[in-house]
Amino acid sequence: MNARLSELLSGAPPYPRRVVCLTEETTEVLYRLGAEELVVGVSGFTVRPPQARKKPRVSSFLDANFERILELKPDLVLGFSDLQADIGRELAKRGVPVYLFNQRSLAEILQSVRLTGALVGRPEAAEALATELTANLERHADAAESLPRRPRIFFEEWHEPLISGIRWCSELVELVGGVDVCRESRASQGAQGRIFAPEEVARRDPEGVIASWCGRKAKREKIVARPGWTGVRAVVDDQLYEVKSSLILQPGPAALSDGVDRLAKIVAAVARGEKLPPLRAGELRSAGA
C-alpha cells in the first residue's frame, strides 16, 4: 500500500474495537458472536450473559454517565429506541459514533442481530446466530399446529397503567399458538398506544394472563383485584403466569430463545386445560425459573 495512504488510513481500525452497549440485547448479541472482548461498557440493567456484569456499568435505560463513557474511549456506542435519542444526541455532539436500533417486530430483531455483526466485522457469525434463532421460532410455530385450540391470551408488560405487550411479545404469543386479545395495539410504536382500561381487557375475557412487568416482580393479588376481573376466565381458572422481563422484554436473543420457550409452555398448558406450577406458593404460575 502507498505509504501516504497507509498513514492516512491508520487513524481508525477497519471495524470498531471498543463498544459501549446501552441496552442488554446488543451486549448479549456481541457475546453470542464471540466478540465479548469488544465490549467495554454496559447498561446497569444487564443480566445476560452473567459475565457481562463484570464490565463497567455506564447507563440506565434513560440516563447515561457521559464522562464515564468518554473515559472508556469507545469507537461505537449501541443503543435502542427513540427513548435513548437524547443520550445518542449528546454522545454524537461529543464526537462519539452512535448507532440506535429501533426494532419492534421479530423480523426487525433478527435484522438487528445481522446489523450488529456487520458493524463489528462479524457478519458470518451474526448470520449463524440469526439462523439459529429463526430455527427455534420455527420449531415453536410447528409445535403450535398440534395444540387442541388457540387460547385467548393477555400479555401485560406493566400494571398501572395496564399496558399490553410490545409488538414482538404479541407476535411471539401468536407464534406459539395463542390469540393476543389486544393484538391491534402492537402496531403502536410506543407504550402510550398500548394502554388499556382493566375493564376493557376483562371484556375481552382472556383465558390466560402472562405478566412481565419491566424490572419488577408481578403480583398475583394486583391482577385479581382489578375492576371487572373476578369473572375473567384466566382468574377463574387460575391461569395467571409470570415471565421474567429479562427473558422477554429485551428485543434480542433472550426473547427468541428462553423467552419464547417459556411462552410456548404457558400457552400449551392453557390450550390443554393444564396448569403449570408456581415457583413458590402464593406466587404467579411459571414456566421455569
Buried (B, 14 or more C-beta within 10 A) or exposed (E): EEEEEEEEEEEEEEBBBBBBBBBBBBBBBBBBBEBBEBBBBBBBBBBBBEEBEEBBBBBEBEEBBBEBBBEBEBBBBBBBBEBBEEBBEBBEEEEBBBBBBBBBBBEBBBBBBBBBBEBBBBBEBBBBBBEBBBEBBEEBBEBBEEBEEBBBBBBBBBBEEBBBBBBBBBBBBBBBBBBBBBBEBBEBEEBEEBEBEBEEBBEBBBBBBBBBBBEEEBBBEEBBEBEEBEEBBBBEEEBBBBBBBBBBBBBBBBBBBBBBBBBBBBBBBBBEEEBBEBEEEEBBBBBEE
